[in-house]
């Protein structure tokens, strides 16, 4: 059931002992939202913990110190930045008990008992900030740092089309707190391990172009990860961006291997194409300019299915 901010805040205020669930392959927004909210709840006397089914990339480890490590059995389960229960990974065992989902994806499946959805928000962390304001809860420096991370990463450091005037105003409020935003943005967007550079080189070699260069598809296999020295839980955000960075490309797709004949698709598009609608066609979803889905098939078949669908959409736009 979709609810407003009043009901969401009522749930947060009237309950205790929270598990805050993130999505698998955690990014800056799901983690920033989770740790930011965890800090807010702890500041008003609640017990709260963040749970992620996947290993959290090392570059986000500074968030661990923003909350107290509390051990307890949850009475209240909530999820942040999770559009579909299947994105909970092993934490899907909690799905029937999720009392609140806070999200900004238009593709949200409304799997929780209550869903506070704001599709106009550039990031889920932007919604968490709105909640803190509505609750009139003082925001700590550490919580602000987490929420800033979520907003910055989900907007590509404020470059993506989802960035709004409100996004900038929220970020400005967060920047009034005592943390160094330039350090966060350096870690998120500029700093790279040697292994990641090696992987990017491998990925570039897989690029295939369709529709007169309007569609570019790249692949990341487990063998490529091993060769480059990257872990299977590596944050591949920079790699995912490669196809769309090429001049003339309207839709960029990265096919990432997760297991035998199991692949996750990351799609980025220009304003010409709605990536969320294309991914929804294959059972996924996301944002109009950034979305994803998954396949259990061979790479060749996946390329054929995706390219056929995207080319048909591109032809309709001509």
N, C-alpha and C positions, 0 to 999 in steps of 0.2 A: 504494500500500500504506500503510495506516494504521500508524503507529509511535508509541512512547512517547517521553517526554522523554530517556531514556537514548540512544536511537538518534539523535534530533535533535542532541543535544549531541556525540555521536561524530562525526557528519557535520561539524559546525561546527569541531571541534577537529582533525580529520584532513585537512581540505582547506584550500586557500588560493585567493587571487585570486577573490573573490566579486563577482558582480553580484547585487544585491538588487532584485527587481522589485516594483513596487506596482501597484495597479489603476488603471484610467483614472478620470477625474473624481476625482482624489485628494482624500481627506479627512484629517482629523487623525489617524485611527488608522492608516491604511496608511502615511502619511508618518512619524508618530511611531514606529511599529514599525520601519520601514525605517532611519531615521536613528539610532534608539536602538541597533538591532542592529549597524549599520555602525560606530558608535562603539565598541561592545563588542568587535567583531572587531578593529578597528584597535588597541585597547588591549592586545590579546594578540599583537600582531605580525603580524596578517593584513592583506592588502590587500583593500579593499572599497569598492564604489561603489553608490549608489542610482540606479536607472533608472526613470523614469516616462514612459509614452508620451504623456501630455498635459502641457501647461504647468501648472506648480505655482502655485496662487494666491499672490499676494503676501503675504497675511497669515501664510503658513507659512515665509516666507523666512528667518526667524531660525534655522531648523534647518540651513540651508546651512553656517553657521559652527560647527556642532557636530562636524564631521568634517573630516579632511584630504582635499583634492582629489587623488586618485590616478589616474594614467592607466596602464592595462594592459589586456591581453586576458584575459577571464575563463577560469578553469578550472572554476569551480563556479557554477552558477546556482541561486538560491533565490528564493522568492516569499513575501510576507507579506501577510496579510489579503486574499488572492485566492481566492474560492470557485470560480471557473470560469475556465478558460483564456481564454475569449473576453473576459474583463475585462482582459486584458493589453494590449489594443489592438495597436499595431504591434509590441510586444514579444512577441507570440505566436510570432514567429520563433524564440524560445528554448525553446518549450514542450517539445520532445523532450529537452532537456538539463536540465530543472529537476529537480535531485536532491532538493530539500526544499521543501515548502510548509508554512508555519506559519500556522494560521488558527483562527478560532472560529465560523465560520458552519456551522450545521447542514446547510445545502444544499451544502456542499463536494463537488465532483465527483471528488475523488481523482485529479486529472490528473497529479500529480507522481510521480516514482519513490518518494518517501517523503512522507507527509503526517502532520504532528504537529497533531492537531485536538483542541481543548478547547472544546466547545460551552458549558461552564459559565462560561467567562471572559467578562466583560463587554466586553472589548476584546482585540484581538490584542496590544496593548501590554502587557496584563496577563500574557500568556504569555511575552513577551520578558523581562519582569522575572523570571518564574519560571526561565527558562533561565539568566539571569545569576546567580541565586542557586545553582542547581544546578551551574553551572560554577565557582562560587566566584570570580567575576570582579569586582573592585572596580568599582562603578558611578560614573562621573564625574558631575559636576553637570550637564553638557550632555546626557549620555545620559538622565539622570533627567528633565530638562526635556522631552525629546522623548517619553519614555514617559508622563509625566504628561499631556501634550497629547493623546496617543492615548486614554488612559482617560477624560479629562474630556470630550472631544468625542463619544466613542461612547456616553457615558452621559447626554448632555445636561446636563453639569455635575452629574452624580450624581442626576439627576431621573428617569431612565428606569427601567423595571421590571427591566432587566438588571443593575442595580446590586445587588451582594451585600455581605455583611459582608467577604468577602475583598477585594472591590474597594476598599472604604474602607481596609482595612488595608494594601493595596499602595500606595494613594495616600499614606497616612500615612508609609510608609517612604520614598517618593520625596520627600516634603516635608521630610525631614530634610536633603536636599541643598540647595545654595546656588543657588536660583533663585526668582523671584517669581511664585508661582502666580496671584495676583490679576491680574497684568499679562496672563498668558496667557488667563485666563478673560474678561477685558475684551475682548481682541482677538477671541476666538472667539465670544462670545455677545452683547456689548453694542455694540461699535464697528461702525458702518455707514457706508458711503459714501452720498452723496446719490443716486447712480445706483441703488443697491440699494433705497432708500426709494421712488424713482420706480417701480421694477419691482414692488415689493410692491403699490403702488397699482393698477398694471395687472393684476396677478394676482388681486387681490380682486374686480375687476370681472368676472372670468371664472368665478367660483364658481357651481357648479350643485349643487343638492341633490336627493337621492333618498331613498326609503324613510323618509318622514316625518322627514327631516333627520338620519338616522343615517349617511348617506354624503354626503361632499362631494368634488367633483372640481374642480380648478383646472388652468389651462393656462399654459404659458410658451412662447411662440413666438420664433423668431429675430427677427421684426419687433419684438416687444415688447422684447427685449434691446437691439436697435439704438435704439429710441425712447428707452429709459431711459438709454442710454449705458453699458451693461454689455457686457463681452466674452463671447464664446461659451464661454470656459473659466471663467467666474465660478463661485465656490462658491455654490451656491443652497440651502444648508442651511436658512437662515432662511425662504426662500420655500416650501420643501418642507414645513415645519412648519405653515404657515398653515391648511390645511383641518382638521387634527386639533385645532387650538387653539379651535375653535368649540364652544360648549356644545351637548351633545346628539349630536355627531358621534362615531360609533364607529370609522369608517374614513375616513381622509383620503387622497386620491390627487392627485398632481401629475403632469401629462402635460407633459414637457419635450421640445421639438423639438430634434433633433440634425441633421436634414437633410431633404431632400424626402421626405415620407411616412415618415420615420424618427423614432420617438419613444421616449424613455426614461421609464419609469413609476417613481415613488417612492411607496410606500405606507406609511402609518403607521396603527396600529390600537390599540384598547383590548384588554383581556384577553378580551373577548367573541369576538374574531375573530383567527385565525392568519393574519397577512399573508404569511408565508413560504409557506404551503400554497396560498394564492390565486395568488401570483406563480409558484409552481412549476407550477401548472396552465397558465400561459402561457409556460413555458419559462425562468422566472427562479428567484429564491430569495432567501434572506437570513435574517433573524431573525423570530421569532414576532410581534414588534411593529413591525418595520421591515424592509421587503423591497423588491425591485424586479424589473422585467422590461423587455422592449422589444418594440416593434411596428414593422412596416413596413406602414402602413395610413393611412387618413385619420383625422383627429381624431374625427369623428362616429362612425365605425365602432369606434374604440378605446373611446370612451365607452360605446357600446352593449354591447360585449363585456364590459368591466370591470364596468359597473353591473349587468348581468344576472347575472354570476357572484357578485358581492358581495351583491346583494339575495337571491339564493337561499341564500347562507350565513347571512345575517341572519335569513331566515325560518325556517331550521332551528333557530336559537337561541331562537326564541320559544316 
